[in-house]
Amino acid sequence: MPVIPHTPWEYRNIPIPPGIRDKVIEVLKNKINAGAYEPCQSSYRGKWFCVLKKNGAIRIVHDLQPLNRVSIRDAGLLPILDDFVEPFAGRTCYTVFDLFWGFD
């Protein structure tokens, strides 16, 4: 990811309430086992916090504002949807998108 010159950041996390700490640890272990999170030795430490979903499950939220500030935006435009979809006209398409880890 292209970025402008900057100093790495190390932010403290918002404290996890003791009542949900075990649930948060379980969610983190599940994400590590699924390959969504992996160990690293980076000089960066971003902020993250937890929110409760309506069903009582835990959602981990990452604060990416510092990364957004130093990112170089891509000036490219998104593809025109009709140009992408047209070759599939009249065909049966079966596909599965696993959006679980991106939108859990």
Stockholm file with secondary structure:
# STOCKHOLM 1.0

chainA/1-104         MPVIPHTPWEYRNIPIPPGIRDKVIEVLKNKINAGAYEPCQSSYRGKWFCVLKKNGAIRIVHDLQPLNRVSIRDAGLLPILDDFVEPFAGRTCYTVFDLFWGFD
#=GR chainA/1-104 SS CCBCSCCCCBCCCCCCCGGGHHHHHHHHHHHHHHTSSCCCCCSCBCCEEEEECTTSCEEEEECCHHHHHHBCCCCCCCCCHHHHHGGGTTSCCCCCCCCTTTCC
#=GC SS_cons         CCBCSCCCCBCCCCCCCGGGHHHHHHHHHHHHHHTSSCCCCCSCBCCEEEEECTTSCEEEEECCHHHHHHBCCCCCCCCCHHHHHGGGTTSCCCCCCCCTTTCC
//
